[in-house]
Amino acid sequence: MPTGPLVYRQRLLTRITHWVWAVSLFFLMLTGLQIFNAFPSLHIGMESGFDYDNAILQIGARETPDGLRGVTRVLGAEFDTTGILGVSDGEVRAFPAALTIPSKISLATGRVIHFFFAWVLVITLAVWLVASAVNGHLRQLIPTWADLKALPRDIADHARLRFHHGAEYGVLQKLAYASVLFVALPLMILTGLSMSPGFNAAAPWLLDLFGGRQTARTIHFLTMLALLGFFAVHMAMILLAGPLNEMRSILTGWYRTDGDKDARSDD
């Protein structure tokens, strides 16, 4: 644990939007799986259906002499995923009830909740971007040339589980947070809008940009998986770098450092 002085690192707006995004993404992911269950396959191209063999992922079920078996196909390779995907608790559904909101099959309810939290995410992201640009917090997330030169050392320190606690973010943190805030979240929003018939009528160029509604849906799903991976790594770094100090930072704004003014943080 660090023993240096406390610094006020997380502004109030940053802390509020952090938790709003966490709640929003939780509901977006589980309602998104509910929506996915209504058409459990991902395609590349402008069209999809029984006449098209352009699926890169399919989750379904097959009747066998031993009963229903869950089957998942990824890029043509087939896997038995009974009990996890395709068939769970004797029920045919792509993702099990425990991973969807609502747990029962209800596309309409899932869509209502999904769209509500999608707009919550859009609004809070817009507010955060404007406020962070004004108060200078945005600049703290953009890697500088000096940061990039220190990248090999930062990677090596993380590989050896040597964590630094400083007032500024480390280069790996900056790259990770910038990728989420400036790439992944905007990509999720834009691909989501690309699947809206109403928005297609207002801005047809966006659908062309992503190569069709089915391709946009696939990118949307894969970006969700990338965000899930980021969450797993983020939680691991919090636990390894000192959970009490990290939680205090995101709850109160105060973060205890190593005392080295040149140190970078690694939460």
Phi, psi and omega in degrees: 000141179292152182236009181278191182286159174279140174233148179272100190256325185253115178292160183303315181298320179298318181293319181294312182294327177304312182285327175296317178296320181298314179294316182299313182293328176299309180290324179296319181293312185287326174286330176297322177292326174298316179293320179300323182299336179289334177214081192279059174204154179241140185229158173246129179127181182278339187225162176208166180144187183295334183272001185238132180250065183233024179279136174259343177213131175221134177237122182206202183220156178223138176278127180232168176303336179267006181108191180291136177234136176283135183230128176239128179247127179235113179052040177091340178277136186249137182227143173275114184238031180303134181091345179240301179233143178091305178222125177215135183055035179074008183248139178274110174196144186302299177256141184293163183301328182294343183252010181234152172236122352290167182290329176283165179283109180207091181297318183299313180296318179300319180293318180299311180294320181298312182292325178299309182286337174296316179290325174301316179296315181298314184293314181293325177295318179296316179297316181296318181298314181295311182295320181291329175292324182285315185273359175090356181296330182299322181295333181289345181261354181266117180297135175269174178297323178296322177298314183296326178292333180272000184301313180303319179294321180295320178296316180296319179297318179295321180297328178268006181058037175259106186254138179252143181241106183226174181288336181253157177287149172282168185294323177295322176298313181300316180295319181293311182293320179295322179296321180288311188284327186252351180237298188296309182295314175300324179294320177299317182293314183293318178291327175296316178295329180294339179269002180266117179302323179296317179288329176300322180292325181279326183220073182297338180297331182292321178295321177294325181300321182264006175076028177110162184295322182291321176294319178299320178297319178295315178298320179302313182292316181293326176294323175300318177296322178296319178294324177295320176296319177300317180300317180298315179292319179302314180294322178297318180294323178297315181294321183284327184274352180117090188298325182294317179294319182292319179292323177299322181297314185277347178263319183248341183096344184266134186227130180273130185257177177281347182094354179267117184295340179266359183289149175247149183273160186224033179281000000 
